[in-house]
Amino acid sequence: MSYETQIEAMKALAETFDSIGYAGVGRQGLARCIAAFEAADKDKALAEYRRTIGAAPNFASALTDLDERAFYTTDGKRFSQMLGVMVTMSMLMNGDAK
């Protein structure tokens, strides 16, 4: 997957976070990942993603400060964006988030 494609997916998720007023751990980590990808630094982007996850098993479970009620919509768009970012990063890391 190209950097441009990954950046666009992450920006879409960042816009979703912004639309629900979420500025927590996941949004901050996403900003760092976007900046690294924009600098074409895959290793730093993966390191930032891993840092955001921390001890959690994946990105979604790392978002402990997220208001889940605001995140899920009837059309599932927001959830799909988050899932897309998670899957793509997992592929870049060869399935090993840690």
Secondary structure, DSSP 8 states (H G I E B T S, - for coil): --HHHHHHHHHHHHHHHHHTT--SHHHHHHHHHHHHHHTT-HHHHHHHHHHHHTTSSSHHHH-TTS-HHHH--TT-HHHHHHHHHHHHHHHHTTT---
